[in-house]
């Protein structure tokens, strides 16, 4: 029971081995993980995609052998593009969300272990060529509610949003905003920013606590209350509805 794969729509990743503990992230369908520790019906796991660690309920664990784990993680999966769409096998139907991984995907069929599934929705292979679709992928999440630790269209946080969007173009971002701020190269001035750059924002203590994706025309798409588009300038994010700046700009990074 050293390795596993997510065979449910979403599995909460918690800070402590308890359903009462805060959700720090989520595993999406088809993503793999390594089991590091067991405790009272809970498993401490390390996510293959971003190295993030946390606890999952043992009853939601789907074990795989090390051989299968390596085969799946070393294979470039398809990525579900529909916000919500069901995959079907001869035995079951599972609703999955955008950003879910489809191991060994051939355009319609994929498999998890010995079970073969069909996915008839829109899907992409993670590839830099998807840069032309970058904006359209991001805006699919508009009005998705903010959820701490979320990575899905049913609830997503700021860094979960940026991570999933970049997943479609084959770029692995770390999980948290302050970690993502360590990636890429610095853009010195907001006037030099281009669509796809990541902007990071600090709290009163100067700690990075928020991120979003730069769009054209001095706009930014980010998860704050919901996934939304606001204006951005050298001060930060300006919310038209509230008539005030809501986030103080700290740094801009170019990831690709």
Protein Blocks (a to p, Z undefined) as FASTA:
>chain_A
ZZccdfbfbdcddfbdcfkbccfbdcdehiacddfbdcehiacdddfklopacdddfklp
ccddfklmmmmmmpccdddfbfbacdddfkbccdddehiacehiahjaccehjbccddfb
dcddddfklmmmmmmmmmmmgoiacdehiabfkbccfklmmmmmmmmnopacdfblklmm
mgcjddfbfklpcehiacddddfkopafbdcdddehhiacddehiacdddddfkbccdfk
lopafbdcfbdcdfZZ
